[in-house]
């Protein structure tokens, strides 16, 4: 044996590491490792897209104030508007309190990304804001979704970018004068 150890000095150390690894992984040490199988970016995105659709449906049926209260994270949500960031579901919903009764926000998700862990997703889509059936703004939005303590997807950040205002069309003057 002494001759074998001299010819292969690392063999004994390798065997000792294998034995230590086998003992550590035998489960007798009370270590519990939980690995959730089955999450995928596609499933996460699908869940976020459904939450976004439900959010939009509630805004249409019950108004944006009720929908933003329900779907925005209670404390960690942020609603980005030009020049201001509103934080918390109650503060965000309060911004809709002064809206006229015929004020409506309509949106539909059309894409996004989901995490493999299942706890974070981003949805994007088109939105339109109208009053009395007349569209006053259209554009694109981005919503970030994360799981709250109860495991439900809640919107943690929402921002929109309005489409550029349409340029007025003017008929050129036949004599070449501007306007």
C-alpha positions in Angstrom: 0.0 0.0 0.0 2.8 2.4 0.8 4.2 1.8 -2.7 0.8 2.6 -4.3 0.5 5.9 -2.3 4.0 7.0 -3.4 3.2 6.4 -7.1 -0.3 8.0 -7.0 -0.2 10.6 -4.1 -3.5 12.3 -5.1 -5.5 9.0 -5.2 -6.0 8.9 -1.4 -7.1 12.5 -1.3 -9.5 11.9 -4.1 -11.0 8.9 -2.4 -11.3 10.9 0.8 -13.2 13.7 -1.0 -15.6 11.2 -2.6 -16.4 9.7 0.8 -16.9 13.2 2.3 -19.2 14.1 -0.6 -21.2 10.9 -0.3 -21.7 11.5 3.4 -22.7 15.1 2.9 -25.2 14.2 0.2 -26.7 11.2 2.0 -29.5 13.3 3.6 -28.7 12.3 7.1 -27.6 15.8 8.0 -31.0 17.4 8.1 -30.4 19.7 5.1 -33.5 20.3 3.1 -33.2 21.7 -0.4 -36.3 22.5 -2.3 -36.1 23.0 -6.0 -39.2 24.0 -7.9 -39.4 22.3 -11.2 -41.6 23.4 -14.1 -41.1 27.2 -14.2 -40.1 28.6 -17.5 -39.9 32.0 -19.0 -42.8 31.2 -21.2 -45.1 30.1 -18.3 -44.1 33.2 -16.3 -44.9 35.5 -19.3 -48.2 33.7 -19.9 -49.2 34.3 -16.3 -48.2 38.0 -16.5 -50.0 38.4 -19.8 -53.2 37.0 -18.2 -52.8 39.2 -15.1 -52.4 42.2 -17.5 -55.5 41.3 -19.5 -57.5 40.8 -16.2 -56.2 44.2 -15.0 -57.4 45.9 -18.2 -60.8 44.2 -18.1 -61.3 45.4 -14.5 -60.3 48.9 -15.5 -62.9 48.9 -18.2 -65.6 47.3 -16.1 -65.1 49.0 -12.7 -62.9 52.0 -13.6 -59.2 52.6 -13.3 -59.2 53.5 -9.6 -60.5 50.1 -8.5 -58.3 48.2 -11.0 -55.1 50.0 -10.0 -55.9 49.4 -6.3 -56.3 45.7 -6.9 -53.4 45.0 -9.4 -50.7 47.4 -8.2 -48.4 46.2 -5.4 -49.7 47.7 -2.2 -46.4 49.4 -1.2 -43.7 48.7 -3.7 -45.5 49.9 -6.9 -44.4 52.9 -8.9 -46.4 54.7 -11.5 -44.1 56.8 -13.7 -45.6 60.0 -15.2 -43.8 62.9 -16.9 -41.9 64.6 -14.1 -43.3 62.6 -11.2 -43.2 59.1 -9.7 -46.2 58.0 -7.7 -45.6 55.2 -5.2 -48.0 52.7 -3.6 -51.4 51.4 -4.9 -53.5 53.8 -2.8 -51.5 56.9 -4.0 -51.7 55.7 -7.6 -55.4 55.0 -7.4 -56.0 58.4 -5.8 -54.8 60.0 -9.0 -57.9 58.7 -10.7 -60.3 60.1 -8.1 -60.8 63.4 -10.0 -61.3 61.7 -13.3 -64.6 62.4 -15.1 -67.1 59.5 -15.0 -66.7 58.9 -18.7 -62.9 58.7 -18.4 -61.5 55.4 -19.7 -58.1 53.7 -20.1 -58.1 50.7 -22.5 -55.0 48.6 -23.0 -53.9 45.2 -24.3 -50.6 43.4 -23.8 -48.8 42.3 -27.0 -45.5 41.0 -25.7 -43.0 40.9 -22.9 -40.5 38.7 -21.1 -40.8 36.3 -18.1 -38.1 35.0 -15.7 -37.3 31.3 -15.4 -37.8 31.6 -11.7 -41.4 32.5 -12.1 -41.3 35.6 -9.9 -40.7 38.4 -12.4 -42.1 39.4 -15.7 -42.5 42.5 -18.0 -45.5 43.1 -20.3 -45.8 45.6 -23.1 -48.7 46.7 -25.2 -50.8 49.5 -26.6 -53.1 51.8 -24.6 -55.6 54.4 -25.4 -57.2 57.0 -23.0 -60.6 58.4 -23.9 -63.1 60.8 -22.4 -66.7 60.6 -23.6 -65.7 58.1 -26.2 -63.2 60.5 -27.8 -59.5 59.3 -27.8 -57.3 61.9 -26.2 -54.0 59.9 -26.0 -52.6 56.7 -27.5 -49.3 55.0 -27.0 -47.3 52.1 -25.6 -46.9 51.0 -22.0 -44.5 48.8 -20.0 -45.6 47.0 -16.8 -43.2 45.1 -14.5 -44.8 42.3 -12.6 -43.5 40.5 -9.5 -44.9 38.1 -6.9 -46.1 39.6 -3.6 -45.9 37.8 -0.3 -49.0 35.8 -1.1 -47.5 34.6 -4.4 -49.7 36.7 -6.6 -48.4 38.7 -9.6 -48.7 42.4 -8.8 -47.7 45.3 -11.0 -44.6 46.9 -9.4 -43.9 49.5 -12.1 -46.0 51.0 -14.8 -45.1 53.6 -17.3 -46.5 54.7 -20.6 -45.1 56.6 -23.6 -47.6 58.6 -25.7 -47.4 58.4 -29.4 -46.0 61.7 -30.9 -48.7 64.3 -31.7 -49.7 64.2 -35.3 -48.2 67.0 -37.3 -50.7 69.4 -38.8 -51.1 68.9 -42.5 -51.1 72.0 -44.6 -51.6 72.4 -48.2 -48.5 73.9 -49.9 -49.0 77.3 -51.3 -48.8 77.2 -55.1 -46.7 80.4 -55.1 -44.2 78.9 -52.7 -45.1 81.0 -49.6 -44.9 79.1 -46.3 -48.1 78.2 -44.5 
